């Protein structure tokens, strides 16, 4: 498969009054043409910072890309000037933000906000851009787009506003679409419609999607591959089936055990003990060690490398080392494994 985007050993820090926050610590992943890659992890794990660095939307006054590359179309985006990035943002790489109300300008008609990237990046006339705006509103499922194009954001519901944000992001048929928790502010029925819409549109315009979420239920619906983030690092990566039915990292076990499914009885849902690491002073070994019920001495001393589980599945945990003791995953994980033929239970 063709790689459309490559992140290589990315390190990002924020300079604060308290000191240097090492928010991203050596993140690497690839995005392939036409696929949906979900980045999962709890708040503060570094999901949004990673993707905002691709768009170069980090605050200039206190953020610093300390190392690594973001390769797109043969260019390293971390080295481009603001002017060069303006030609890529919205045209080749677009972003759907979490809250549609703050993403839209309340003083501008919806149509004008969709027309803006078309006029800037595709040199369309106002008339042609307006026609395309109506077409895009129809594409994202907004009824009576000829009338709605002249309305303001406050005249739309939350779900409709999110559809408008998607229409703006898709206006120039981007090669990469970054969706930063695009359904968090919506209720479950609207959420399902938006996810369905994104899957449909991806097939129509053959775009690659990076989908950021902390909701594993959403991941099951949209992702081809999943990267699990913790403490500013990727700790496990694999196909959606591998991560859901054969996870290997104790953090992924915790995430999956904390998610109810149709088989869950009245047992209490698992919650991962403790809190995420302080990235002002990152831990020496495995960042997850203080919260890991399977912690070993080496976890506190050395950072684990990635161990290969299959050609598409890798996890950074010492439990996969040949000398590590055999550990049984939690019951919730074993239950999922039994539902999926072809995966091995245990180590």
N, C-alpha and C positions, 0 to 999 in steps of 0.2 A: 504494500500500500504506500501511496505517496505521502511523505511527511509535509504538512503545510506550515507547521510551526514547531520550533524546537526551543525548549528552555534548557540551558546548560549551566549547572552549578551556580544558580542565582543566589546572591546574598544581599539583603537589604536591611539597613538600620535606620532608626529614627533617633534624632538627637533631642533629648528632653531635659528638663531641669533636673530630673533625678539621675540622668546618665544616658548611656547609649542602649537603646532597646534593639536587640538583634532579632528583628521580626521574622526574617526569612533566612534560613541557614542551609544553603547548599541544595536548593530545589532543582530537580531536573525532570522533565517529561517531554513527550512528543505528542503532537496532535495530528491525526491523519485526515486526509481528504474525505469529507462526507460523514465523519463519525461524530458521535456525541461523547465527550469525556466529562464525567462528573467528578468534581472535587468536593470531598466530604470531610467534615470535621466540626468540632464544637466551636463556639465563638472564641476568637483570639488565636485560632490555630494558624492563621496566615493565608486563608483562601482568597479573601478580597484583595489583600496587599499584593499577592502574586499576580492576579489578573489585572489590577490597576497598573502594575508596572509594565505590562504588555502594551497598554494604551498610553503609558507615560502620563498617568493622571495622579501621581503621588504628589503631596504638597511639596513645593520647591524649598520652602524655608527650613524644613527640618528632616527631610528624607534624603537618603543617600544609597545609590546602588553601588555596593562595595566591590562587587565582582560578579562574573558570569555573563552569559549572553542570552538575548532573546532573538532568535533567527527567524526571519520571515521574508520570503521571496529573495533569499540570498543576502539580505541586509541584517545587520545587528541593530535592532531598534533602540538599544540602550545608548548607542553612539550618535543617533540622529539629532539634528537641531529641532527646535519647536516648529519651525516653518516646514521642515520636511515631514514631521509627524502629522501636521495638519492635513497633508495630502493623503495620509493613510487612514487617519481617524474618520470613521463615518463612511468611508469609501470601501476600503479593503478589510478593516476590522471595526466592528460596531459593538456597542454594549447596551444591554437592557439593565437598568438599575432596579434596586429593590422597591423603591416607593414611587409609584407613577405620579403622585401629586407633586413631589419635589423635582421630578424629572421634566415636567412640562412647564412652560412659561404661562402663568395664569392670565397675562395681559395680551397674549397672541392667539389668534384663531388657530384651531387644530390644523387646518389646511396649510397655513403659512409655515407652521413648524415642520410639516412633512416636506414641503416644497424647498425649504432651506438647503438641505444637503444635495438635492437634485440640481438646484441652480448652481451651487458652489462646485460640486464634483463632476457633474455630467453636462455642465454648460447648457442646460435646458432653458427654453424661453419660459416666461411665467405661465403662459397658456398651456404648454405641453406639461410643465411641472404640476399644474393644477389637475390636469386630466389623470396624470400618473398618481397623484395623491388620492383622488377618488377611487382609482383602481386598487390602490394599496389598502384603503379602508374597507373596500369590498372583500379583498383577499383575506383580511384578518377578521372578517365576519361581523362588520358593523353595518346594521341595516340603514337604508336610505342614505348612502354615503354622499350623494349630491347635495343633501341638505346639511348633513352633519359636518361636512368639510368647512362650513362657515361658522361653526359654533366654537365656544370657548371650553377649556378643560372642566370648569365647574358645572357644565351642563351634561357631563358624562358620569356614569357610575364608576366605582373603583375598577371593576373588571374591564369596562369599556376603555377607561384611561390606559390600563396596562396594554390593551390591544393597540391603542394609538402609539404607545411607546415602542411596541414591537414593529409597527408599520414604519416608524421613523428609522429604527435600527436596520430594517430590511430594505429601505428605499433604494440604496445603490447596489443591491445584491452583493453584500460583503462575502469575502472568502471565509472569514472567521467571525462568529457571533459569540460574544461573551454574555452569559445570562447570570447576573449576580442575584441569586435568590429571588427570581422574578415573580414568584407566587406567594411569598411570605405574607404580604399584606392583604391577601384575598381569602375569601371563605372557600371551603373545600370543593363545592360544586363548580365555582368559577375557576378554581385552581385546576381541576381536571380538564375543563374546556381549554384553558390557556396551554396546558401541556400537550393536549391533543393537537391544538393549532400549531404549536412549534414543531411537532413531529411531521405534520402535513407540509408545512412551509419548507422544512429542511429537505424533504424529497423533491419539492418543486424547484427550489433554487440551488440544491446541491451544496449547501454551506456546511462548514464544520462548526460544531458548537462546544464551548466550554461552559458547563452548567455547574454553578456553585450552589451548594445547599447543605443544611445540616439535617435534612429530613430524608432518611433512607427510603421511605415509601415513595417519594418523588423519584429517587434514583432508579428504583426498580422499573418505573414506567418509561424513563427517557434514555438511560445510559447504555452505550455499547461497552465502554470501559470505565473503571472507577479508580480514582487515586484518593487514598485516605491520608489526611494531613493531621499532624499533631506537633505542637511546639515548634512551629516554623519549618517543619520538615515533612516530606512524604514518607510514610512508614509502611505503606502497602499499596501495590498497584496490580490490577488484573482485570479480566473481563467482568461484566456485571454478575454473571453466574458464578464465577470463581470467588468473588468477594462476598456474595450473598450466601453461597452454599458450601464454600470450602475456605473460609477465612483462616489466616494463620497468625495474625498479630493479636496479642491480648487486647489492644485498644479496639480493634475491629470487633473482637468477640464482645467487648463491653457495649459497643454501639448497637450491635445486632441483638444482644440480650435485652437491651432497654427498649426495643421496638416491639409493640404487640402485633400478633398475627392472628389468623382465624383459629389457630390451635391453642392460643393462650387461654388458660383457665383462670381461676380466681387468684392464682399465685401472684405475689407481688412482682412488679416489673423491676428489673435490675437497674441500679444507678451506680455509675462509676464513682468510687469514693475519692475524696481529695479534690484538689483544684489544679488547673493547668500550670505549667512551670513559669517561673518569673524570668522573662527573657532579658531583663536587665543583667541578670547573672545566670546564664543558662547552665543546667546541670552538666557534670563532667561525662557521665556515661549515657545510658539510654534515658531520654527525657521523660519517658513514661514510667520509669522504675519506681518512683515513690507511690504510684497509684496501682501498680501491677501486683495482683495477688499471686502471680507465679514468679516473682522477682528472684534472681540469682545474684551471687556475689559479683559476677562479671558485669551485670547490668549497671552496677554503681561505679564501675571503673572504666569500662570501654564502651564506646558507641558501637552498636551492631552494624555490620555491613548489610547489603541486600543479599538475601539467600534466594536462589532460584527454586520455585515450586513447579513451574511449567514454563514453556516458551513465552507465555504472556503474563505469568503471575510471579511477582517478587514481593518479599516481605523482609523488613529490617527488624528481626528479633533473634536473640541468641537461642530461643527455644528451637530454632530450626538447625542449629549446629549439630553435627553428628554426635558430639559428646554430651549434648544436653539430655536431661532426664525426660522420659516420655510423659507428656502431660495431656490429660483429657480436656477437650474444650467444654464450656458450660453446656447445660442441658438444652437451652434454647438453640444453640448453634448445632448441637448433635441432632436435634429434631429437624432442623432445616436440611442438614446433610442427608438425613434418611429420606427426605422428600425428593431428593435430586439424585437420580442414578448416575453412577460413574465418578462420584467423588469419594475419597477415602476419609473415614472418620478417624480422628486422632492425628498423630504426627505424620 
